[in-house]
Amino acid sequence: MSLRQTARRTTLVLACTLYLAAPFAQAQPDSQGGQRHGPPPEAFDACADQLEGAVCQFTGRRGKSVEGTCFTPPGRDGELVCAPEGGPSHQRGQPS
């Protein structure tokens, strides 16, 4: 096989590989990139006029009603958020 034929075959294989791999390189898992970004705005709104420990309720990301307790998450400088009952954030806010 000549050098020219080898170069053509290599180019063809590379082009086919890139063509088949392109859709995978552009795929996005979801609108948030598959990462959690903290509580939704509705969770903060539910505790806007409440005190720490107050019972709260909001409609979650999937349209489901969420009940919980207002607490201040770390690094929020006193801003309250509605933590779902039994959720990890709610458990952190409760003394053991």
DSSP file (Angstrom, degrees, kcal/mol; ACC not computed):
  #  RESIDUE AA STRUCTURE BP1 BP2  ACC     N-H-->O    O-->H-N    N-H-->O    O-->H-N    TCO  KAPPA ALPHA  PHI   PSI    X-CA   Y-CA   Z-CA
    1    1 A M              0   0    0      0, 0.0     2,-0.1     0, 0.0     0, 0.0   0.000 360.0 360.0 360.0 136.4    0.0    0.0    0.0
    2    2 A S     >  -     0   0    0      1,-0.1     4,-2.1     4,-0.0     5,-0.2  -0.325 360.0-112.0 -80.3 164.4    1.3    3.4   -0.9
    3    3 A L  H  > S+     0   0    0      1,-0.2     4,-2.2     2,-0.2     5,-0.1   0.857 118.1  55.2 -62.2 -36.7    1.8    6.3    1.4
    4    4 A R  H  > S+     0   0    0      2,-0.2     4,-2.1     1,-0.2    -1,-0.2   0.904 108.1  47.6 -65.2 -43.0   -1.0    8.2   -0.4
    5    5 A Q  H  > S+     0   0    0      2,-0.2     4,-2.5     1,-0.2    -2,-0.2   0.890 111.4  51.2 -65.6 -40.5   -3.5    5.3    0.1
    6    6 A T  H  X S+     0   0    0     -4,-2.1     4,-2.4     2,-0.2    -2,-0.2   0.912 109.6  49.9 -63.4 -42.7   -2.6    5.0    3.8
    7    7 A A  H  X S+     0   0    0     -4,-2.2     4,-2.4     2,-0.2    -2,-0.2   0.903 111.1  49.6 -63.0 -42.3   -3.1    8.8    4.3
    8    8 A R  H  X S+     0   0    0     -4,-2.1     4,-2.5     2,-0.2    -2,-0.2   0.927 112.5  46.7 -63.6 -45.2   -6.5    8.6    2.6
    9    9 A R  H  X S+     0   0    0     -4,-2.5     4,-2.6     2,-0.2     5,-0.2   0.904 112.3  50.0 -64.2 -41.2   -7.7    5.6    4.7
   10   10 A T  H  X S+     0   0    0     -4,-2.4     4,-2.5     2,-0.2    -1,-0.2   0.918 112.1  48.1 -63.1 -43.2   -6.4    7.3    7.9
   11   11 A T  H  X S+     0   0    0     -4,-2.4     4,-2.5     2,-0.2    -2,-0.2   0.903 112.2  49.4 -63.4 -42.0   -8.3   10.5    7.0
   12   12 A L  H  X S+     0   0    0     -4,-2.5     4,-2.3     2,-0.2    -2,-0.2   0.912 112.0  47.4 -64.3 -43.9  -11.5    8.5    6.2
   13   13 A V  H  X S+     0   0    0     -4,-2.6     4,-2.3     2,-0.2    -2,-0.2   0.919 113.5  48.3 -63.8 -43.9  -11.3    6.6    9.5
   14   14 A L  H  X S+     0   0    0     -4,-2.5     4,-2.4    -5,-0.2    -2,-0.2   0.913 111.3  49.8 -63.2 -43.4  -10.7    9.8   11.4
   15   15 A A  H  X S+     0   0    0     -4,-2.5     4,-2.3     1,-0.2    -2,-0.2   0.912 111.9  48.1 -63.0 -43.1  -13.6   11.6    9.7
   16   16 A C  H  X S+     0   0    0     -4,-2.3     4,-2.2     2,-0.2    -1,-0.2   0.903 111.3  50.9 -63.9 -41.4  -16.0    8.7   10.4
   17   17 A T  H  X S+     0   0    0     -4,-2.3     4,-1.9     1,-0.2    -2,-0.2   0.927 112.2  45.8 -62.9 -45.8  -14.9    8.6   14.0
   18   18 A L  H  X S+     0   0    0     -4,-2.4     4,-1.6     1,-0.2    -1,-0.2   0.884 111.4  53.1 -65.0 -39.2  -15.5   12.3   14.5
   19   19 A Y  H  < S+     0   0    0     -4,-2.3    -1,-0.2     1,-0.2    -2,-0.2   0.903 113.4  42.8 -62.6 -41.7  -18.9   12.1   12.7
   20   20 A L  H  < S+     0   0    0     -4,-2.2     4,-0.3     1,-0.2    -1,-0.2   0.792 116.4  47.5 -75.9 -28.4  -20.1    9.3   15.0
   21   21 A A  H >X S+     0   0    0     -4,-1.9     4,-1.6    -5,-0.2     3,-0.6   0.695  90.0  83.3 -86.5 -19.8  -18.7   10.9   18.2
   22   22 A A  H 3X S+     0   0    0     -4,-1.6     4,-1.3     1,-0.2     3,-0.2   0.880  86.2  53.2 -56.7 -45.7  -20.1   14.4   17.6
   23   23 A P  H 3> S+     0   0    0      0, 0.0     4,-0.8     0, 0.0    -1,-0.2   0.860 109.6  50.1 -60.6 -32.7  -23.6   13.8   18.9
   24   24 A F  H <4 S+     0   0    0     -3,-0.6     3,-0.3    -4,-0.3    -2,-0.2   0.845 106.9  54.0 -72.7 -33.5  -22.2   12.5   22.2
   25   25 A A  H  < S+     0   0    0     -4,-1.6    -1,-0.2    -3,-0.2    -3,-0.1   0.776 112.9  43.5 -71.0 -26.3  -19.9   15.5   22.7
   26   26 A Q  H  < S+     0   0    0     -4,-1.3    -1,-0.2    -3,-0.1    -2,-0.2   0.554  86.1 116.3 -96.1  -9.5  -22.8   17.9   22.4
   27   27 A A     <  -     0   0    0     -4,-0.8     3,-0.1    -3,-0.3    -3,-0.0  -0.344  48.8-157.3 -66.8 138.6  -25.3   16.1   24.5
   28   28 A Q        -     0   0    0      1,-0.1     3,-0.1    -2,-0.0     6,-0.1  -0.969  13.8-142.9-114.7 130.5  -26.5   17.8   27.7
   29   29 A P  S    S-     0   0    0      0, 0.0     2,-0.3     0, 0.0    -1,-0.1   0.881  73.7 -38.7 -62.3 -38.9  -27.9   15.6   30.6
   30   30 A D  S >  S-     0   0    0     -3,-0.1     3,-1.9     5,-0.0     5,-0.1  -0.951  73.6 -72.6-169.6-177.5  -30.5   18.2   31.5
   31   31 A S  T 3  S+     0   0    0      1,-0.3     0, 0.0    -2,-0.3     0, 0.0   0.712 128.9  47.9 -64.7 -20.0  -31.1   22.0   31.8
   32   32 A Q  T >  S-     0   0    0     -4,-0.0     3,-1.2     0, 0.0    -1,-0.3   0.280 114.6-111.2-103.2   9.9  -28.9   22.1   35.0
   33   33 A G  T <   -     0   0    0     -3,-1.9    -2,-0.1     1,-0.2     3,-0.1   0.720  65.9 -69.7  69.6  19.1  -26.0   20.1   33.6
   34   34 A G  T 3  S+     0   0    0      1,-0.3     2,-0.3    -6,-0.1    -1,-0.2   0.582 108.0 115.4  76.4   9.3  -26.9   17.2   35.9
   35   35 A Q    <   -     0   0    0     -3,-1.2     2,-0.3    -5,-0.1    -1,-0.3  -0.844  66.6-119.7-114.2 149.5  -25.8   19.1   39.0
   36   36 A R        -     0   0    0     -2,-0.3     0, 0.0    -3,-0.1     0, 0.0  -0.635  18.8-169.3 -83.0 143.8  -27.8   20.3   42.0
   37   37 A H        -     0   0    0      1,-0.5    -1,-0.1    -2,-0.3    -2,-0.0  -0.006  45.6 -97.5-124.1  28.8  -27.8   24.1   42.6
   38   38 A G  S    S-     0   0    0      2,-0.0    -1,-0.5     0, 0.0     0, 0.0  -0.284  71.6 -15.7  87.1-174.2  -29.4   24.3   46.0
   39   39 A P  S    S-     0   0    0      0, 0.0    44,-0.1     0, 0.0     5,-0.0  -0.251  72.9-108.1 -64.7 149.5  -32.9   25.0   47.0
   40   40 A P    >>  -     0   0    0      0, 0.0     3,-1.4     0, 0.0     4,-0.9  -0.355  32.1-105.8 -72.4 160.9  -35.4   26.4   44.5
   41   41 A P  H 3> S+     0   0    0      0, 0.0     4,-2.5     0, 0.0     3,-0.5   0.830 119.2  64.4 -55.6 -33.0  -36.5   30.1   44.9
   42   42 A E  H 3> S+     0   0    0      1,-0.2     4,-1.9     2,-0.2     5,-0.1   0.824  95.9  57.8 -61.8 -31.2  -39.9   28.8   46.1
   43   43 A A  H <4 S+     0   0    0     -3,-1.4    39,-1.8     2,-0.2     4,-0.4   0.854 109.9  43.3 -68.1 -34.3  -38.2   27.3   49.2
   44   44 A F  H >< S+     0   0    0     -4,-0.9     3,-1.1    -3,-0.5     4,-0.2   0.887 111.8  53.6 -75.1 -40.9  -36.8   30.7   50.2
   45   45 A D  H >< S+     0   0    0     -4,-2.5     3,-1.3     1,-0.2     4,-0.3   0.856  99.8  62.9 -61.4 -34.9  -40.1   32.5   49.4
   46   46 A A  T 3< S+     0   0    0     -4,-1.9    -1,-0.2     1,-0.3    11,-0.2   0.740 112.5  35.6 -63.9 -22.6  -41.9   30.0   51.7
   47   47 A C  T X  S+     0   0    0     -3,-1.1     3,-1.6    -4,-0.4    -1,-0.3   0.241  82.4 112.3-113.7  11.7  -39.9   31.3   54.7
   48   48 A A  T <  S+     0   0    0     -3,-1.3    -2,-0.1     1,-0.3    -1,-0.1   0.867  92.3  25.4 -55.7 -41.2  -39.6   35.0   53.8
   49   49 A D  T 3  S+     0   0    0     -4,-0.3    -1,-0.3    -3,-0.1     2,-0.2  -0.034 109.1  97.8-113.5  30.2  -41.8   36.2   56.6
   50   50 A Q    <   -     0   0    0     -3,-1.6     2,-0.3     4,-0.1    30,-0.1  -0.604  66.6-120.1-113.1 171.6  -41.2   33.3   59.0
   51   51 A L    >   -     0   0    0     -2,-0.2     3,-2.2     1,-0.1    19,-0.3  -0.757  47.0 -79.3-106.1 158.4  -39.0   32.6   62.0
   52   52 A E  T 3  S+     0   0    0     -2,-0.3    19,-0.2     1,-0.3     3,-0.1  -0.338 119.9  24.2 -54.9 131.9  -36.4   29.8   62.3
   53   53 A G  T 3  S+     0   0    0     17,-3.0    -1,-0.3     1,-0.3    18,-0.1   0.321  88.6 138.8  92.7  -6.9  -38.2   26.5   63.1
   54   54 A A    <   -     0   0    0     -3,-2.2    16,-2.8     1,-0.1    -1,-0.3  -0.385  60.6-107.5 -70.1 148.5  -41.6   27.6   61.6
   55   55 A V  E     -A   69   0A   0     14,-0.2     2,-0.3    -3,-0.1    14,-0.2  -0.562  46.7-179.3 -73.6 139.5  -43.6   25.1   59.6
   56   56 A C  E     -A   68   0A   0     12,-2.3    12,-2.5    -2,-0.2     2,-0.3  -0.905  17.0-164.6-139.9 165.7  -43.5   25.9   55.8
   57   57 A Q  E     +A   67   0A   0     -2,-0.3     2,-0.3    10,-0.2    10,-0.2  -0.988  13.5 160.0-152.0 142.1  -44.8   24.6   52.5
   58   58 A F  E     -A   66   0A   0      8,-2.2     8,-3.4    -2,-0.3     2,-0.6  -0.967  43.8 -98.9-153.8 167.2  -44.0   25.3   48.8
   59   59 A T  E     -A   65   0A   0     -2,-0.3     6,-0.2     6,-0.2   -17,-0.1  -0.839  46.0-140.9 -93.4 120.9  -44.5   23.7   45.4
   60   60 A G    >   -     0   0    0      4,-3.4     3,-1.9    -2,-0.6    -1,-0.1   0.024  30.2 -83.8 -76.4-177.3  -41.3   21.8   44.4
   61   61 A R  T 3  S+     0   0    0      1,-0.3    -1,-0.1     2,-0.1    -2,-0.0   0.786 128.2  47.0 -59.7 -32.3  -39.5   21.5   41.1
   62   62 A R  T 3  S-     0   0    0      2,-0.1    -1,-0.3     0, 0.0     3,-0.1   0.181 123.2-100.0 -98.4  17.6  -41.7   18.6   39.9
   63   63 A G  S <  S+     0   0    0     -3,-1.9     2,-0.3     1,-0.3    -2,-0.1   0.557  79.9 137.2  79.3   8.4  -45.0   20.3   40.9
   64   64 A K        -     0   0    0      1,-0.1    -4,-3.4    -5,-0.0     2,-0.3  -0.688  60.5-113.0 -90.9 140.1  -45.2   18.3   44.2
   65   65 A S  E     -A   59   0A   0     -2,-0.3     2,-0.5    -6,-0.2    -6,-0.2  -0.567  33.9-161.0 -71.6 129.1  -46.3   20.0   47.4
   66   66 A V  E     -A   58   0A   0     -8,-3.4    -8,-2.2    -2,-0.3     2,-0.4  -0.957   5.9-166.7-117.3 127.6  -43.3   20.0   49.9
   67   67 A E  E     +A   57   0A   0     -2,-0.5    18,-2.2   -10,-0.2     2,-0.2  -0.890  28.0 122.5-111.6 145.2  -43.8   20.5   53.6
   68   68 A G  E     -AB  56  84A   0    -12,-2.5   -12,-2.3    -2,-0.4     2,-0.4  -0.833  52.5 -74.5-167.4-155.0  -40.9   21.3   55.9
   69   69 A T  E     -AB  55  83A   0     14,-2.0    14,-2.5   -14,-0.2     2,-0.3  -0.981  39.1-114.2-131.6 139.7  -39.3   23.6   58.5
   70   70 A C  E     + B   0  82A   0    -16,-2.8   -17,-3.0    -2,-0.4     2,-0.3  -0.550  47.2 154.4 -73.2 133.4  -37.6   27.0   58.0
   71   71 A F  E     - B   0  81A   0     10,-2.1    10,-2.5    -2,-0.3   -24,-0.0  -0.970  45.6-107.2-152.0 165.1  -33.9   27.0   58.8
   72   72 A T        -     0   0    0     -2,-0.3     8,-0.2     8,-0.2     3,-0.1  -0.867  33.2-143.9 -99.0 113.8  -30.8   29.0   57.9
   73   73 A P    >   -     0   0    0      0, 0.0     3,-1.5     0, 0.0     5,-0.3  -0.392  36.5 -83.7 -72.3 155.0  -28.5   27.0   55.7
   74   74 A P  T 3  S+     0   0    0      0, 0.0     0, 0.0     0, 0.0     0, 0.0  -0.297 114.0  17.7 -57.8 138.1  -24.7   27.4   56.1
   75   75 A G  T 3  S+     0   0    0     -3,-0.1    -3,-0.0     1,-0.1     0, 0.0   0.609  93.7 106.2  78.9  13.5  -23.3   30.5   54.3
   76   76 A R  S X  S-     0   0    0     -3,-1.5     3,-1.6     3,-0.1    -1,-0.1   0.340  77.9-131.0-107.5   6.0  -26.6   32.2   53.8
   77   77 A D  T 3  S-     0   0    0      1,-0.3     3,-0.1    -4,-0.1    -5,-0.0   0.878  76.2 -38.6  47.7  53.3  -26.2   35.0   56.5
   78   78 A G  T 3  S+     0   0    0      1,-0.3     2,-0.5    -5,-0.3    -1,-0.3   0.422  96.8 141.7  85.2  -1.3  -29.6   34.5   58.2
   79   79 A E    <   -     0   0    0     -3,-1.6    -1,-0.3    -6,-0.2     2,-0.2  -0.637  44.7-138.6 -77.0 123.5  -31.7   33.9   55.0
   80   80 A L        -     0   0    0     -2,-0.5     2,-0.3   -33,-0.2   -33,-0.3  -0.523  19.6-171.8 -85.2 149.8  -34.2   31.2   55.8
   81   81 A V  E     -B   71   0A   0    -10,-2.5   -10,-2.1    -2,-0.2     2,-0.8  -0.984  30.3-113.0-137.4 147.4  -35.1   28.3   53.5
   82   82 A C  E     -B   70   0A   0    -39,-1.8   -12,-0.2    -2,-0.3     8,-0.1  -0.729  33.4-160.7 -83.0 110.4  -37.9   25.7   53.8
   83   83 A A  E     -B   69   0A   0    -14,-2.5   -14,-2.0    -2,-0.8   -27,-0.1  -0.829  22.5-115.1 -95.2 124.0  -36.2   22.4   54.3
   84   84 A P  E >   -B   68   0A   0      0, 0.0     3,-2.1     0, 0.0     6,-0.4  -0.227  38.5 -94.3 -57.6 142.9  -38.3   19.3   53.5
   85   85 A E  T 3  S+     0   0    0    -18,-2.2   -18,-0.1     1,-0.3   -17,-0.0  -0.364 111.2   9.6 -57.0 129.8  -39.2   17.0   56.4
   86   86 A G  T 3  S+     0   0    0      1,-0.3    -1,-0.3    -3,-0.1   -18,-0.1   0.422  97.9 133.0  79.9  -1.9  -36.7   14.2   56.6
   87   87 A G  S <> S-     0   0    0     -3,-2.1     4,-2.1     1,-0.1    -1,-0.3  -0.365  71.4-107.4 -78.9 162.9  -34.3   15.8   54.0
   88   88 A P  H  > S+     0   0    0      0, 0.0     4,-1.7     0, 0.0     5,-0.1   0.871 119.2  50.2 -58.5 -39.4  -30.6   16.1   54.6
   89   89 A S  H  > S+     0   0    0      1,-0.2     4,-1.4     2,-0.2    -6,-0.1   0.900 110.0  50.9 -66.9 -39.5  -30.7   19.9   55.2
   90   90 A H  H  > S+     0   0    0     -6,-0.4     4,-0.6     1,-0.2    -1,-0.2   0.901 109.2  51.0 -63.8 -41.1  -33.5   19.5   57.7
   91   91 A Q  H >< S+     0   0    0     -4,-2.1     3,-0.8     1,-0.2    -1,-0.2   0.865 107.0  53.7 -66.3 -35.6  -31.6   16.8   59.6
   92   92 A R  H 3< S+     0   0    0     -4,-1.7    -1,-0.2     1,-0.2    -2,-0.2   0.837 105.3  54.9 -66.6 -31.8  -28.5   19.1   59.8
   93   93 A G  H 3< S+     0   0    0     -4,-1.4    -1,-0.2    -5,-0.1    -2,-0.2   0.619  96.9  78.9 -77.9 -11.9  -30.6   21.8   61.3
   94   94 A Q  S << S-     0   0    0     -3,-0.8     2,-0.1    -4,-0.6     0, 0.0  -0.803  85.4-118.6 -98.2 135.6  -31.8   19.6   64.1
   95   95 A P              0   0    0      0, 0.0    -2,-0.1     0, 0.0    -3,-0.0  -0.458 360.0 360.0 -69.6 145.4  -29.6   18.8   67.1
   96   96 A S              0   0    0     -2,-0.1    -4,-0.0    -4,-0.1    -2,-0.0   0.447 360.0 360.0 -84.2 360.0  -28.8   15.1   67.6
